[in-house]
Amino acid sequence: MTGAVTLNPKKGGIMKTKHFLIGVFVIGIITGIAMSAAAADTIGLGLCAPMSGGAASWGNKSEVGTRFAIERINARGGVVPKGKDKARMLELIEVADDKNDPREGASIAQRFIDNDKILVMIGPLTSSVALAQAPIMNKHGLTQFAIGATAPAYTDAGPYSFRLVPTDAFQGRYMAKWANAQGKWKTYAIIYVNDDYGRGLAEVFKTGLKEIGVSESNVVASEAYSPNDTDFSVQLAKIKGLNPDALFIAGHYKEGALIARQAGELLLNAQILGTDGIGHPEYIKVAGKAAEGTIYSGISRWKMSGHTSSSGPPSSRPNSARTRAWSKP
């Protein structure tokens, strides 16, 4: 089973749990969005998420979380848009399946813009889709709350583009610093998904190691794979031949689980590291015994023995996986 490294970003947030969406609506809608004077008595939302394909589990959880948040907020009287006196109820107008495909995401962005009932987009989950949508959203002034767009490039996507998680510029550096501080691993190999998310995270991890004095030669391999690949034997065979102490996966849970499993089958004896992209129950389910000992970073608040902290200590203990929900104090 997996261990979890708890991060403490300057700005709080977490991915892929139903509770975080409450924070999305409260922070974004109540405090920041001016609604049209011609708007109806409801505030229309559109959810864009991968409801099919390899990231469908995240998409399904996002829909559950969105509906949960709407129900809770409406039960408390709705929200008062900026500059208005009357509270309005939230309404989910459409759930759109972006299939984790940037082209599909761009099409959905235009459809949401053309729908006068949709005033806010919740989503998408992935960086590549968010970056494809951002120019369209910002051109037309439709607010976008990207659930999991961690690619550093999204930071400058435009004034209508927001994210709910720290960037990989934080997570990748943190994981590099934490791994080096353990004193267990001297050489690293990286395997990354060849998209905006994976390329950015892999680069930040390498940069993070360099910034703390780890020689570039200690990163012995950096191998790419395509989204939705299932066979990683070529990349892993190259990596095994270089005998790294640790293998950093810059990708999502489905491919990450297969990488872990195939690495085990090849007897690649390297500590598996990652970030919250692989932090999903499906990773454990698919990887099976190969998931044992995996260490990944994630953003959370945690409670232990009555203590609550937003800066819990890193934990690399096997069998310490835990599901935690984040909420604002």
C-alpha positions as CSV (number, residue, x, y, z in Angstrom):
1,M,0.0,0.0,0.0
2,T,1.1,3.6,-0.4
3,G,2.5,6.1,2.0
4,A,1.7,9.8,1.7
5,V,3.9,12.8,1.9
6,T,1.9,15.7,3.2
7,L,2.7,19.1,1.6
8,N,2.1,22.5,3.1
9,P,1.6,25.0,0.2
10,K,1.4,28.7,0.7
11,K,-2.1,28.5,-0.7
12,G,-4.2,25.6,0.5
13,G,-6.1,23.2,-1.8
14,I,-6.6,19.5,-2.7
15,M,-7.6,17.5,-5.7
16,K,-10.3,15.0,-6.3
17,T,-12.3,14.7,-3.1
18,K,-15.9,15.7,-2.9
19,H,-15.4,18.2,-0.1
20,F,-13.1,20.6,-1.9
21,L,-15.8,21.8,-4.2
22,I,-17.5,23.6,-1.3
23,G,-14.4,25.8,-1.1
24,V,-14.6,26.3,-4.9
25,F,-18.1,27.7,-4.8
26,V,-17.7,29.7,-1.6
27,I,-14.4,31.3,-2.5
28,G,-15.0,31.8,-6.2
29,I,-18.7,32.6,-6.5
30,I,-19.5,34.4,-3.3
31,T,-16.4,36.6,-3.2
32,G,-15.3,37.1,-6.7
33,I,-17.8,36.8,-9.6
34,A,-20.1,39.6,-10.7
35,M,-23.2,38.1,-12.3
36,S,-25.1,39.7,-15.2
37,A,-28.0,41.9,-14.2
38,A,-30.1,39.9,-16.6
39,A,-29.3,36.6,-14.9
40,A,-32.1,34.4,-13.7
41,D,-32.8,33.4,-10.1
42,T,-30.3,30.5,-10.4
43,I,-26.6,30.5,-11.1
44,G,-25.8,28.0,-13.8
45,L,-22.7,25.9,-13.6
46,G,-21.1,23.6,-16.2
47,L,-18.9,20.7,-15.1
48,C,-16.2,19.7,-17.5
49,A,-14.4,16.4,-16.5
50,P,-13.3,13.1,-18.0
51,M,-16.3,10.9,-17.6
52,S,-14.9,8.2,-19.8
53,G,-11.4,6.9,-20.5
54,G,-8.4,6.4,-18.3
55,A,-9.2,9.3,-15.9
56,A,-12.9,8.6,-15.6
57,S,-12.7,7.7,-11.9
58,W,-11.6,11.3,-11.2
59,G,-14.4,12.6,-13.4
60,N,-17.0,10.6,-11.7
61,K,-15.8,11.7,-8.3
62,S,-15.9,15.3,-9.5
63,E,-19.5,15.0,-10.5
64,V,-20.4,13.5,-7.1
65,G,-18.5,16.3,-5.4
66,T,-20.1,19.0,-7.5
67,R,-23.7,17.7,-6.9
68,F,-22.9,17.3,-3.2
69,A,-21.6,20.9,-2.9
70,I,-24.6,22.3,-4.8
71,E,-27.0,20.5,-2.5
72,R,-25.2,21.7,0.6
73,I,-24.9,25.3,-0.5
74,N,-28.5,25.5,-1.7
75,A,-29.7,24.0,1.6
76,R,-28.0,26.9,3.4
77,G,-29.8,29.5,1.3
78,G,-27.7,29.7,-1.9
79,V,-25.2,32.4,-2.6
80,V,-25.3,36.2,-3.0
81,P,-23.4,37.3,-6.1
82,K,-21.1,40.2,-5.8
83,G,-22.9,43.5,-5.9
84,K,-26.3,41.9,-5.4
85,D,-28.7,41.7,-2.5
86,K,-30.7,38.6,-3.3
87,A,-29.4,35.1,-2.8
88,R,-29.6,32.7,-5.7
89,M,-29.6,28.9,-5.9
90,L,-26.9,27.0,-7.8
91,E,-27.9,24.8,-10.7
92,L,-25.8,22.3,-12.6
93,I,-26.7,22.9,-16.2
94,E,-24.5,20.4,-17.9
95,V,-22.0,17.6,-17.2
96,A,-19.6,17.4,-20.2
97,D,-17.2,14.6,-20.8
98,D,-13.9,16.0,-22.0
99,K,-12.4,12.4,-22.3
100,N,-9.1,14.0,-21.1
101,D,-8.7,15.2,-24.7
102,P,-7.7,18.8,-25.3
103,R,-9.7,19.0,-28.5
104,E,-12.8,17.8,-26.8
105,G,-12.1,20.3,-24.0
106,A,-11.9,23.2,-26.4
107,S,-15.2,22.2,-28.0
108,I,-16.8,22.0,-24.5
109,A,-15.5,25.5,-23.6
110,Q,-17.1,27.0,-26.7
111,R,-20.4,25.2,-26.0
112,F,-20.4,26.5,-22.4
113,I,-19.8,30.0,-23.7
114,D,-22.6,29.7,-26.2
115,N,-25.0,28.6,-23.4
116,D,-26.4,31.7,-21.7
117,K,-27.4,29.7,-18.7
118,I,-23.8,28.7,-17.8
119,L,-22.0,31.4,-15.9
120,V,-19.1,29.4,-14.4
121,M,-17.2,26.3,-15.5
122,I,-16.1,23.8,-12.8
123,G,-13.2,21.9,-14.2
124,P,-11.4,20.5,-16.1
125,L,-9.2,18.1,-14.1
126,T,-6.1,17.9,-16.3
127,S,-3.6,20.4,-17.4
128,S,-3.7,19.7,-21.1
129,V,-7.5,20.2,-21.3
130,A,-7.3,23.3,-19.1
131,L,-4.6,24.9,-21.3
132,A,-6.6,24.1,-24.4
133,Q,-9.7,25.8,-22.9
134,A,-8.1,28.8,-21.3
135,P,-7.7,31.0,-24.4
136,I,-11.3,30.5,-25.3
137,M,-12.6,31.1,-21.8
138,N,-10.5,34.2,-21.3
139,K,-11.4,35.6,-24.7
140,H,-15.1,35.4,-23.8
141,G,-14.8,36.2,-20.1
142,L,-16.2,32.9,-18.7
143,T,-14.7,31.9,-15.4
144,Q,-12.9,28.6,-15.2
145,F,-12.1,26.7,-11.9
146,A,-9.6,24.0,-13.0
147,I,-9.8,21.2,-10.5
148,G,-6.4,19.6,-11.2
149,A,-4.5,21.8,-13.6
150,T,-1.1,21.7,-12.0
151,A,1.1,22.5,-15.0
152,P,3.0,25.7,-14.2
153,A,2.0,27.1,-17.6
154,Y,-1.6,27.4,-16.5
155,T,-0.6,30.1,-13.9
156,D,-0.4,32.7,-16.7
157,A,-3.5,31.3,-18.6
158,G,-5.5,34.5,-18.1
159,P,-7.6,36.5,-15.6
160,Y,-10.6,34.2,-15.8
161,S,-8.6,31.0,-15.2
162,F,-8.2,29.7,-11.6
163,R,-6.8,26.5,-10.2
164,L,-7.6,24.7,-6.9
165,V,-4.3,23.0,-6.3
166,P,-0.6,24.1,-6.0
167,T,1.3,23.9,-9.2
168,D,3.9,21.3,-10.1
169,A,6.4,24.1,-9.6
170,F,5.7,23.5,-5.9
171,Q,5.0,19.8,-5.8
172,G,7.9,18.7,-8.0
173,R,10.4,20.8,-6.1
174,Y,9.0,19.6,-2.7
175,M,9.3,16.0,-3.7
176,A,12.8,16.4,-5.0
177,K,13.9,18.2,-1.7
178,W,12.1,15.6,0.4
179,A,13.5,12.6,-1.4
180,N,17.1,14.0,-1.2
181,A,16.7,14.7,2.5
182,Q,16.0,11.1,3.3
183,G,19.5,10.2,2.3
184,K,18.4,6.9,0.9
185,W,18.5,7.5,-2.9
186,K,21.5,8.9,-4.8
187,T,20.4,8.2,-8.4
188,Y,17.0,8.8,-10.0
189,A,15.1,7.8,-13.1
190,I,12.1,9.7,-14.4
191,I,9.2,8.3,-16.5
192,Y,6.7,10.8,-17.6
193,V,3.5,11.2,-19.6
194,N,4.3,13.2,-22.7
195,D,1.7,16.0,-22.2
196,D,1.7,19.4,-20.5
197,Y,1.3,17.8,-17.1
198,G,4.0,15.1,-17.4
199,R,6.6,17.2,-19.1
200,G,6.2,20.1,-16.7
201,L,6.3,17.9,-13.6
202,A,9.3,15.9,-14.8
203,E,11.2,19.1,-15.6
204,V,10.4,20.7,-12.2
205,F,11.5,17.5,-10.4
206,K,14.9,17.6,-12.2
207,T,15.2,21.3,-11.6
208,G,14.4,20.8,-7.9
209,L,17.2,18.2,-7.5
210,K,19.6,20.5,-9.3
211,E,18.7,23.5,-7.0
212,I,19.6,21.5,-3.9
213,G,22.9,20.5,-5.2
214,V,22.2,17.1,-6.7
215,S,24.3,16.6,-9.9
216,E,22.5,16.4,-13.2
217,S,24.4,13.1,-13.8
218,N,22.5,11.6,-10.8
219,V,19.3,11.7,-13.0
220,V,20.3,8.7,-15.0
221,A,17.2,8.5,-17.3
222,S,14.2,10.5,-18.4
223,E,11.8,8.4,-20.4
224,A,8.5,9.5,-22.0
225,Y,5.3,7.6,-22.8
226,S,2.1,8.6,-24.5
227,P,-1.2,9.2,-22.7
228,N,-3.2,6.0,-22.4
229,D,-0.2,3.7,-23.1
230,T,-0.3,0.3,-21.5
231,D,3.1,-1.2,-22.3
232,F,6.1,0.4,-20.7
233,S,8.5,-2.4,-21.1
234,V,10.9,-0.6,-23.5
235,Q,11.3,2.4,-21.2
236,L,11.5,0.3,-18.0
237,A,14.1,-2.0,-19.6
238,K,16.3,1.1,-20.4
239,I,15.8,2.3,-16.8
240,K,16.6,-1.0,-15.3
241,G,19.9,-1.2,-17.2
242,L,21.0,2.1,-15.5
243,N,20.1,0.7,-12.0
244,P,18.6,3.9,-10.4
245,D,17.9,4.0,-6.7
246,A,14.5,5.6,-7.2
247,L,11.9,5.9,-10.0
248,F,9.9,9.1,-10.2
249,I,6.5,8.7,-12.0
250,A,5.2,12.0,-13.5
251,G,1.9,10.7,-14.6
252,H,-1.6,9.7,-13.7
253,Y,-2.8,6.7,-11.6
254,K,-3.9,4.4,-14.4
255,E,-0.6,4.4,-16.2
256,G,1.3,4.8,-13.0
257,A,-0.1,1.6,-11.7
258,L,0.8,-0.3,-14.8
259,I,4.3,1.1,-14.6
260,A,4.7,0.0,-11.0
261,R,3.4,-3.5,-11.9
262,Q,5.6,-3.9,-15.0
263,A,8.6,-2.6,-13.1
264,G,8.1,-5.3,-10.5
265,E,7.8,-7.9,-13.2
266,L,11.1,-6.8,-14.6
267,L,12.6,-6.9,-11.1
268,L,13.5,-3.2,-11.3
269,N,14.6,-2.6,-7.7
270,A,13.9,1.1,-7.3
271,Q,11.9,3.1,-4.9
272,I,8.8,4.4,-6.6
273,L,8.1,8.1,-6.1
274,G,5.3,10.4,-7.4
275,T,2.9,13.1,-6.7
276,D,-0.9,13.3,-6.3
277,G,-1.3,12.2,-9.9
278,I,-0.9,8.6,-8.8
279,G,-2.6,9.2,-5.4
280,H,-5.8,7.3,-6.1
281,P,-7.3,4.0,-4.8
282,E,-7.2,2.7,-8.4
283,Y,-3.4,2.9,-8.3
284,I,-3.4,0.3,-5.5
285,K,-6.1,-1.8,-7.1
286,V,-4.4,-2.0,-10.5
287,A,-0.8,-2.2,-9.3
288,G,-1.6,-4.8,-6.6
289,K,1.4,-5.9,-4.6
290,A,3.7,-3.7,-6.7
291,A,2.1,-0.6,-5.1
292,E,3.6,-1.6,-1.7
293,G,5.9,1.1,-0.5
294,T,5.1,3.7,-3.1
295,I,5.6,7.2,-1.8
296,Y,3.7,10.1,-3.3
297,S,3.0,13.7,-2.3
298,G,-0.5,15.0,-1.7
299,I,-2.2,18.1,-0.3
300,S,-4.3,17.7,2.8
301,R,-5.2,18.6,6.3
302,W,-4.8,15.7,8.7
303,K,-5.8,14.9,12.2
304,M,-4.0,12.7,14.6
305,S,-4.5,12.3,18.4
306,G,-6.7,15.3,18.5
307,H,-4.1,17.5,16.6
308,T,-5.0,19.3,13.4
309,S,-2.3,20.6,11.2
310,S,-1.9,21.8,7.6
311,S,1.8,20.9,7.7
312,G,1.8,17.3,8.8
313,P,5.2,15.5,8.7
314,P,6.3,13.5,5.7
315,S,5.6,9.8,6.0
316,S,7.3,7.2,4.0
317,R,6.0,4.3,6.0
318,P,4.5,1.4,3.9
319,N,0.9,0.6,4.7
320,S,0.2,4.2,5.7
321,A,-2.2,5.1,3.0
322,R,-5.1,7.1,4.2
323,T,-8.0,9.0,2.7
324,R,-8.3,12.5,4.0
325,A,-10.7,15.3,3.1
326,W,-9.6,18.9,3.2
327,S,-11.7,21.8,4.4
328,K,-11.0,25.4,5.3
329,P,-10.7,26.1,9.0
